[in-house]
Amino acid sequence: MPSPKAYLSWSSGKDSAYALIEARRLGLAEIVGVLTTVNEVHDRVAMHGVRRSVLEAQVVALGLPCIQVPIPSPCPNEVYEARMAAATAELLRQGIRRMVFGDLYLEDIRAYREQKLAACGMEAIFPLWGRPTGELAAAMLDAGLVAHIACLDPTKIDRRVAGRRWDAALIAELPATVDPCGENGEFHTVVSAGPMFGAPLALTAGEVVERDGFVFADFRLPAAGAAGSGSV
């Protein structure tokens, strides 16, 4: 029996990238596209602060269509839900009834996603759910994922980590209170290479800034592909 068709919630980071890899490997879904929320004020991926130009290069490397959902900043929950409802309605029109997520273990987030999707006749799939995050981090690195710290919470992790490669050396340096995958919001990543991409992206880290209580590293493409940068 063929795997069901699904879209994947693409954050631009390692967890969504590995969820795509695992959904395919385990036969949980045929990923036919990705969906990303974009901060319409700063023209960047919501939360991660990744430039739209980088997102669009990732989408090309994935070889999949992308639905970009614009959200304001700040974004009231009712606005977020209305815009996501419109996006899921479009998926339903395409005959897509499943969405894949890279969530790891936060029960409230999973319950919220399942509730909202079920209300419109869709199902949530969580390929990475419940795996010990130390082992999961090692599996991601073994799979060839290359990711860097694009955003961090300076109350939970040293701001000097911003822009660094997320690798075994960095994970070994993290305090015991920090999840190695950053699942509790300690940090977010931008992925530049891995088996989900047709070719790696040549990203470089630029300015590091603090905004709204978070620290962001401004990753960008080579100059020829970095038009429409927006602010962090």
C-alpha positions as CSV (number, residue, x, y, z in Angstrom):
1,M,0.0,0.0,0.0
2,P,1.4,3.4,-0.9
3,S,2.2,5.9,1.9
4,P,-0.3,8.6,2.4
5,K,0.5,12.0,0.9
6,A,1.3,14.7,3.4
7,Y,2.8,18.2,3.8
8,L,5.5,18.8,6.3
9,S,5.7,21.7,8.8
10,W,9.1,23.2,7.7
11,S,10.8,25.4,10.3
12,S,14.1,25.7,8.4
13,G,15.8,23.8,11.1
14,K,17.2,20.4,11.9
15,D,14.1,18.8,13.5
16,S,11.8,19.4,10.6
17,A,14.6,18.3,8.2
18,Y,15.1,15.0,10.1
19,A,11.3,14.5,10.4
20,L,11.2,14.6,6.6
21,I,14.0,12.0,6.4
22,E,12.4,9.7,8.9
23,A,8.8,10.0,7.6
24,R,10.2,8.8,4.2
25,R,12.4,6.1,5.7
26,L,9.7,4.6,7.9
27,G,7.1,4.9,5.1
28,L,4.8,7.1,7.3
29,A,4.1,9.5,4.5
30,E,4.9,10.6,1.0
31,I,6.0,14.2,1.5
32,V,4.6,16.3,-1.4
33,G,5.2,19.8,0.0
34,V,6.2,21.9,3.0
35,L,4.5,24.6,4.9
36,T,6.3,27.5,6.7
37,T,5.1,30.5,8.8
38,V,6.9,33.7,7.8
39,N,7.0,36.9,9.9
40,E,5.5,39.4,7.5
41,V,7.1,42.4,9.3
42,H,10.7,41.1,9.1
43,D,10.3,38.8,6.1
44,R,11.8,35.9,7.9
45,V,10.9,32.4,9.1
46,A,8.8,32.8,12.3
47,M,10.8,32.1,15.5
48,H,14.0,31.0,13.7
49,G,14.6,34.4,12.2
50,V,15.9,32.9,9.0
51,R,15.8,35.1,5.8
52,R,13.1,34.3,3.3
53,S,15.9,34.0,0.6
54,V,17.5,31.2,2.7
55,L,14.1,29.5,3.1
56,E,13.5,29.7,-0.6
57,A,16.9,28.2,-1.3
58,Q,16.1,25.4,1.1
59,V,12.8,24.7,-0.7
60,V,14.6,24.5,-4.1
61,A,17.1,22.1,-2.5
62,L,14.2,20.0,-1.2
63,G,12.6,19.9,-4.6
64,L,9.1,20.4,-3.1
65,P,6.5,23.1,-3.3
66,C,6.2,25.4,-0.3
67,I,3.1,27.2,1.2
68,Q,4.3,30.3,3.0
69,V,1.9,31.4,5.7
70,P,2.4,35.1,6.5
71,I,1.8,36.1,10.1
72,P,2.1,39.5,11.8
73,S,4.6,40.4,14.6
74,P,3.5,40.1,17.3
75,C,0.9,37.6,16.3
76,P,-2.3,37.2,18.3
77,N,-3.3,33.5,18.6
78,E,-6.6,34.1,16.8
79,V,-4.8,35.6,13.8
80,Y,-2.3,32.6,13.8
81,E,-5.2,30.1,13.9
82,A,-7.2,31.9,11.2
83,R,-4.2,31.9,8.8
84,M,-3.3,28.3,9.5
85,A,-6.9,27.3,9.0
86,A,-6.8,29.0,5.6
87,A,-3.6,27.1,4.7
88,T,-5.0,23.7,5.8
89,A,-8.2,24.4,3.8
90,E,-5.9,24.8,0.7
91,L,-4.3,21.5,1.5
92,L,-7.7,19.8,1.8
93,R,-8.6,21.2,-1.6
94,Q,-5.5,19.4,-2.9
95,G,-6.6,16.2,-1.2
96,I,-3.9,16.4,1.5
97,R,-5.1,15.2,4.9
98,R,-1.9,14.7,6.8
99,M,0.7,17.0,8.2
100,V,4.1,15.9,9.5
101,F,5.8,17.6,12.4
102,G,9.3,17.5,14.0
103,D,8.1,17.8,17.6
104,L,10.0,15.6,20.1
105,Y,8.2,15.4,23.4
106,L,6.2,18.5,24.5
107,E,2.7,17.0,25.1
108,D,0.8,20.3,25.1
109,I,2.1,21.3,21.6
110,R,1.3,17.8,20.2
111,A,-2.2,17.9,21.7
112,Y,-2.8,21.4,20.2
113,R,-1.7,20.3,16.7
114,E,-3.8,17.2,16.8
115,Q,-6.8,19.1,18.0
116,K,-6.6,21.8,15.4
117,L,-6.0,19.4,12.5
118,A,-8.7,17.0,13.6
119,A,-11.2,19.8,13.7
120,C,-10.7,20.3,9.9
121,G,-10.4,16.6,9.1
122,M,-6.6,16.2,9.0
123,E,-4.2,14.0,10.9
124,A,-0.9,14.9,12.5
125,I,2.2,12.6,12.1
126,F,5.2,12.8,14.5
127,P,8.1,10.7,13.2
128,L,10.5,11.7,16.0
129,W,8.2,11.6,18.9
130,G,9.5,10.2,22.2
131,R,13.0,9.4,21.2
132,P,15.7,10.2,23.8
133,T,17.0,13.5,22.5
134,G,20.7,12.7,23.1
135,E,20.4,9.7,20.9
136,L,18.3,11.6,18.4
137,A,20.9,14.3,18.1
138,A,23.5,11.7,17.4
139,A,21.3,10.1,14.8
140,M,20.8,13.4,13.1
141,L,24.5,14.1,12.9
142,D,25.2,10.5,11.7
143,A,22.6,11.1,8.9
144,G,24.7,14.0,7.7
145,L,22.6,17.0,8.8
146,V,24.5,20.2,8.9
147,A,22.9,22.9,11.1
148,H,23.9,26.1,12.8
149,I,22.4,28.0,15.7
150,A,20.2,30.7,14.2
151,C,18.3,31.8,17.3
152,L,18.7,31.3,21.0
153,D,17.2,32.3,24.4
154,P,20.0,34.0,26.3
155,T,18.4,33.2,29.6
156,K,18.9,29.5,28.9
157,I,22.1,29.4,26.8
158,D,25.2,31.5,26.4
159,R,24.7,34.1,23.7
160,R,28.1,33.4,22.2
161,V,26.7,30.1,20.9
162,A,24.7,32.1,18.2
163,G,26.0,31.3,14.8
164,R,28.0,28.2,15.8
165,R,27.6,24.8,14.1
166,W,25.3,22.4,16.0
167,D,27.6,19.4,16.3
168,A,28.9,16.9,18.8
169,A,31.4,19.4,20.2
170,L,28.7,22.0,20.8
171,I,26.3,19.5,22.3
172,A,29.0,18.4,24.7
173,E,29.5,21.9,25.9
174,L,25.8,22.5,26.7
175,P,24.8,22.7,30.3
176,A,22.9,19.7,31.7
177,T,19.7,21.9,31.9
178,V,19.7,22.5,28.1
179,D,18.1,19.9,25.8
180,P,20.6,18.7,23.2
181,C,18.0,19.3,20.5
182,G,16.8,22.6,22.0
183,E,13.2,21.3,22.4
184,N,12.4,23.5,25.3
185,G,13.1,26.7,23.3
186,E,16.8,27.0,24.2
187,F,17.8,27.4,20.6
188,H,16.7,27.0,17.0
189,T,18.7,26.1,14.0
190,V,19.0,26.6,10.3
191,V,19.9,23.6,8.2
192,S,22.2,23.8,5.2
193,A,23.0,20.2,4.2
194,G,21.7,16.7,4.6
195,P,20.2,13.8,2.6
196,M,16.9,15.7,2.2
197,F,18.6,18.3,0.0
198,G,19.6,17.8,-3.6
199,A,22.7,19.9,-2.9
200,P,24.1,21.7,0.2
201,L,23.6,25.4,0.7
202,A,26.6,27.7,1.1
203,L,25.4,29.8,4.1
204,T,27.5,32.2,6.1
205,A,26.8,33.8,9.4
206,G,26.6,37.6,9.5
207,E,25.6,40.0,12.2
208,V,24.4,38.7,15.6
209,V,21.7,40.9,17.2
210,E,19.3,40.7,20.1
211,R,15.6,41.4,19.5
212,D,12.5,40.8,21.7
213,G,14.6,38.9,24.2
214,F,16.2,36.5,21.7
215,V,19.6,36.5,20.1
216,F,19.7,35.9,16.3
217,A,22.6,35.1,14.0
218,D,21.9,36.4,10.5
219,F,22.7,33.5,8.1
220,R,22.7,34.4,4.4
221,L,23.5,33.1,1.0
222,P,26.4,34.2,-1.2
223,A,25.9,37.9,-2.3
224,A,24.3,37.0,-5.7
225,G,21.4,35.2,-3.9
226,A,20.8,37.4,-0.9
227,A,18.4,39.9,-2.3
228,G,15.4,40.9,-0.1
229,S,17.2,40.4,3.2
230,G,14.9,42.1,5.6
231,S,15.9,42.9,9.2
232,V,16.4,40.3,11.9
